[in-house]
Structure formats: C-alpha cells, structure tokens
Amino acid sequence: MWVTILATEYEKYTEYHGATLWLPTTMAAIQDAMEQVRVPENGSYRLTRLDGWPKFLAERLSRMEADIQEVNVLAAQIEQIGRENISWYEGVIGCVESERGDRECSVKDLINAAGNLDNFCFLPWIVNDADLGENAVNGGFVGMLQGLPDEVLAFLDKEKVGAYLRKTENGVFTKEGYCYRVKEGWQEIYNGQNLPEQETESDAIISVRLENRKHPEYGKVWLSLPCSTEKMALACDLLHAESLDQCRLREIRSAVPILEKKIQFYDDVEVLNELAERLQQMPHKELIKYKAVLQLGCWKNIEEALLLTERLDSYVFDPSQISYEHYGRKCLEDLGVDCSDPAFRNFDFAEYGMNRFDAAGMRKTNYGWISLAQKPELLEAPGDSQQMRGNDFQMM
C-alpha cells in the first residue's frame, strides 16, 4: 500500500513531490521519508496518493489529518487481516459508524476495528434488504416468524423483513455482504497515544543476510550492524563457516536507502560494520548530509562510502531548499526584496532560482541542495554545473 507525504507549505511548488512510501515499513524508512519531505518547524504535512489501499480506507484517510506512524500501523493491521477478510473489516467499520450516529471513524478507530472482527458476523453476497429478508425467512432467523406455516411465509415482503432486521441489528451492507454485531465488547489495541508494537523489518543502520559461500544449504543468517566480534563469530558458527571470508552477502537493508542499491554481495562485512558504527555515531543532521552526499554518486564502492564519512566538511549542504522557485524567492528576499510586490507579479522566480543555483555550483538531492567546497581526497568531483543540472536528482 503506497502513500505520498507532502509538506503543506511546499505543495504549491511544482518541483516539489514529497516522498512516497510502501507501507507497512520500518521506523527508519519513515524517518528517511520525513527527512526528504522536509516539513518546516511547527509545519504540517498531509498524506495523498493512497494507491493500493482498499477504497473505503483510502477515502476516509484522505479526509482526515492522519499521522504517518498511525497509518503505518493501520497498514500492518490490514496486511494481517488479509485480503480475504477485507470486506468483513469494511462491514465492522460501517457498523461502528452506524452505532455512533454515522460519525466517521478516526485512525484510532480504524486500527482498533481490525482487532474486533470476532464481535461481528459477516454474511457474504447479501447486499440489500431483499437478500437479507430472503435469507432470514428461508433460514428461520427472525424470532417472530418462527412457527408460521410455509404458505404464510411465501407471501411475506422479503424486503420489509430485511429492512426490519437490519434496523433491529444496526447492521450495514457493503458491496460484498452484510455485517452486524453478534456480541458486545471492544478490544482497544490502540489508545490514541501509545502505538502498538509492530513486527516489521529491522531498524538497524545496516542489516545483512549472510550465507556460506560453498554450503548455502546451511541456511541464511541476518546480522544487524554495528555489532561485536562475538556476534560475528556466532553468525559464522550458525553458518558452519570458519570466518566471514567464507560467507557472502545475500541481502541488505539499511536506514540509508542508497546503500541497499550500491553494496555488493562480495563486500567486506567488517568494512560494513565500521561504516555502520560511524553512521550510528553521527549527529542526526550530519547523517542527513551524508545521505545527500551519497546521492551525488561520487563514490564507487563501500570503502569510498566509508571514506566519505570523514570528508563531509568538503561539502556545503542546504536542506531548506526544495525547488528553483523557492530558491529564487529566497535569494531575492535575502537581498531585501519584497517578492509580494505587484512589480514581481509576472517575475519568473524559477528561472532566476535556476540561474543562481548554477552560479553557486549546487546540485539537488532528495534531502536538500548541496555543493562541493573542495574536492575530497581520492574521490572524483561532480561534473560542471551544466552536467549537474542535467543529472539532477528528483525528489520522490
């Protein structure tokens, strides 16, 4: 299930696209997306483009100010319910809203509803009062009808019987069936403050899945980095390997997404461990800058990625810039210009910003704009400004 996060302050800029996430995901992935979205201090964001969600949920979420972490928990609940029970879940939500006088469920209610399916019954293929009445009469489910001869039941208005039953039970129809409460009670798995624990992938800086090079039949072991030599030795024991040299990487996950694409199966785990340790020790703002530097593509292997952790002073990073238009306005405002003056009504702020961007030798990344103050030792510098502009990273 996809969701796009947009900072409301920047939506007006055509170059700004926010960040798109597949849910459910890890807290590290959410943190990375929020770094790309760059919500200003005391600013707000909204969720849009809810692709792959059940329609009834996407419609509700689009009408509320939902928190991304809550929506992530909701996505995990939907995944656990399974597509085969999604209509049952939709019916439960409808019943809850009906019992509350048609007041629409909040995200908290949507999460809790997923844990209360057993309090409700769902009858598939019964989608209107006539179907419900027919089912009730033929099955003898309405108490007042019990004992009536068949010839009398045959003349009953099935639609009216169904309507009576629906109102009595506070039941609701979905496109797939009929849902009604069968027992009281409500399990509150989320109180609106403390989110339930999620069983998602590791939030480690770097996680690698290892296997024995010559004997893959011994299985695969996940190792969260950074870790101690003792844990590395334990992983080797589990894989029946004498050392990590006899192991190879089969999969990687990282809180720095670009590493997942660039790390190779033959890379040295001990080098990765040192990189993970350095990243873990980095202040948060410096880690964001490091992610931006990696997006410049000025590194070829994991050894150079490690070296870059010591070369961040070679770069100037501005995470506040999100588009040429935004930058153009800022440049003029820094000069004391009032951009709201009617004289600037038809001014091309984007073109002006692009020119200033090139003059400053900057380049766009998902995390902000960056320029090279000096060439880092042993690494190639990015191309000239024209090349850089042609190879701009686009925000997600």
Secondary structure in CASP SS format (residue, H / E / C, confidence):
PFRMAT SS
TARGET T0000
AUTHOR 0000-0000-0000
METHOD secondary structure of the structure
MODEL  1
M C 1.00
W E 1.00
V E 1.00
T E 1.00
I E 1.00
L E 1.00
A E 1.00
T H 1.00
E H 1.00
Y H 1.00
E C 1.00
K C 1.00
Y C 1.00
T C 1.00
E C 1.00
Y C 1.00
H C 1.00
G C 1.00
A E 1.00
T E 1.00
L E 1.00
W E 1.00
L C 1.00
P C 1.00
T C 1.00
T C 1.00
M H 1.00
A H 1.00
A H 1.00
I H 1.00
Q H 1.00
D H 1.00
A H 1.00
M H 1.00
E H 1.00
Q H 1.00
V H 1.00
R C 1.00
V C 1.00
P C 1.00
E C 1.00
N C 1.00
G C 1.00
S C 1.00
Y E 1.00
R E 1.00
L E 1.00
T E 1.00
R C 1.00
L C 1.00
D C 1.00
G C 1.00
W C 1.00
P C 1.00
K H 1.00
F H 1.00
L H 1.00
A H 1.00
E H 1.00
R H 1.00
L H 1.00
S H 1.00
R C 1.00
M C 1.00
E C 1.00
A C 1.00
D C 1.00
I H 1.00
Q H 1.00
E H 1.00
V H 1.00
N H 1.00
V H 1.00
L H 1.00
A H 1.00
A H 1.00
Q H 1.00
I H 1.00
E H 1.00
Q H 1.00
I H 1.00
G C 1.00
R H 1.00
E H 1.00
N H 1.00
I H 1.00
S H 1.00
W H 1.00
Y H 1.00
E H 1.00
G H 1.00
V H 1.00
I H 1.00
G H 1.00
C H 1.00
V H 1.00
E H 1.00
S H 1.00
E H 1.00
R C 1.00
G C 1.00
D C 1.00
R C 1.00
E C 1.00
C C 1.00
S C 1.00
V H 1.00
K H 1.00
D H 1.00
L H 1.00
I H 1.00
N H 1.00
A H 1.00
A C 1.00
G C 1.00
N C 1.00
L H 1.00
D H 1.00
N H 1.00
F E 1.00
C E 1.00
F E 1.00
L E 1.00
P E 1.00
W C 1.00
I C 1.00
V C 1.00
N C 1.00
D H 1.00
A H 1.00
D H 1.00
L H 1.00
G H 1.00
E H 1.00
N H 1.00
A H 1.00
V H 1.00
N H 1.00
G H 1.00
G C 1.00
F C 1.00
V C 1.00
G H 1.00
M H 1.00
L H 1.00
Q C 1.00
G C 1.00
L C 1.00
P C 1.00
D H 1.00
E H 1.00
V H 1.00
L H 1.00
A C 1.00
F C 1.00
L C 1.00
D C 1.00
K H 1.00
E H 1.00
K H 1.00
V H 1.00
G H 1.00
A H 1.00
Y H 1.00
L H 1.00
R H 1.00
K H 1.00
T H 1.00
E H 1.00
N C 1.00
G C 1.00
V E 1.00
F E 1.00
T C 1.00
K C 1.00
E C 1.00
G E 1.00
Y E 1.00
C E 1.00
Y E 1.00
R E 1.00
V C 1.00
K C 1.00
E C 1.00
G C 1.00
W C 1.00
Q C 1.00
E C 1.00
I C 1.00
Y C 1.00
N C 1.00
G C 1.00
Q C 1.00
N C 1.00
L C 1.00
P C 1.00
E C 1.00
Q C 1.00
E C 1.00
T C 1.00
E C 1.00
S C 1.00
D C 1.00
A C 1.00
I C 1.00
I E 1.00
S E 1.00
V E 1.00
R E 1.00
L E 1.00
E E 1.00
N E 1.00
R C 1.00
K C 1.00
H C 1.00
P H 1.00
E H 1.00
Y H 1.00
G C 1.00
K E 1.00
V E 1.00
W E 1.00
L E 1.00
S E 1.00
L E 1.00
P C 1.00
C C 1.00
S C 1.00
T H 1.00
E H 1.00
K H 1.00
M H 1.00
A H 1.00
L H 1.00
A H 1.00
C H 1.00
D H 1.00
L H 1.00
L C 1.00
H C 1.00
A C 1.00
E C 1.00
S C 1.00
L H 1.00
D H 1.00
Q H 1.00
C E 1.00
R E 1.00
L E 1.00
R E 1.00
E E 1.00
I E 1.00
R E 1.00
S E 1.00
A C 1.00
V C 1.00
P H 1.00
I H 1.00
L H 1.00
E H 1.00
K H 1.00
K H 1.00
I C 1.00
Q C 1.00
F C 1.00
Y C 1.00
D C 1.00
D C 1.00
V H 1.00
E H 1.00
V H 1.00
L H 1.00
N H 1.00
E H 1.00
L H 1.00
A H 1.00
E H 1.00
R H 1.00
L H 1.00
Q H 1.00
Q H 1.00
M C 1.00
P C 1.00
H H 1.00
K H 1.00
E H 1.00
L H 1.00
I H 1.00
K H 1.00
Y H 1.00
K H 1.00
A H 1.00
V H 1.00
L H 1.00
Q H 1.00
L C 1.00
G C 1.00
C C 1.00
W C 1.00
K C 1.00
N C 1.00
I H 1.00
E H 1.00
E H 1.00
A H 1.00
L H 1.00
L H 1.00
L H 1.00
T C 1.00
E C 1.00
R C 1.00
L H 1.00
D H 1.00
S H 1.00
Y E 1.00
V E 1.00
F E 1.00
D E 1.00
P C 1.00
S C 1.00
Q C 1.00
I C 1.00
S C 1.00
Y H 1.00
E H 1.00
H H 1.00
Y H 1.00
G H 1.00
R H 1.00
K H 1.00
C H 1.00
L H 1.00
E H 1.00
D H 1.00
L C 1.00
G C 1.00
V C 1.00
D C 1.00
C C 1.00
S C 1.00
D C 1.00
P H 1.00
A H 1.00
F H 1.00
R C 1.00
N C 1.00
F C 1.00
D C 1.00
F H 1.00
A H 1.00
E H 1.00
Y H 1.00
G H 1.00
M H 1.00
N H 1.00
R H 1.00
F H 1.00
D H 1.00
A H 1.00
A C 1.00
G C 1.00
M E 1.00
R E 1.00
K E 1.00
T E 1.00
N C 1.00
Y C 1.00
G E 1.00
W E 1.00
I E 1.00
S E 1.00
L E 1.00
A C 1.00
Q C 1.00
K C 1.00
P C 1.00
E C 1.00
L C 1.00
L C 1.00
E C 1.00
A C 1.00
P C 1.00
G C 1.00
D C 1.00
S H 1.00
Q H 1.00
Q H 1.00
M H 1.00
R H 1.00
G H 1.00
N C 1.00
D C 1.00
F C 1.00
Q C 1.00
M C 1.00
M C 1.00
END
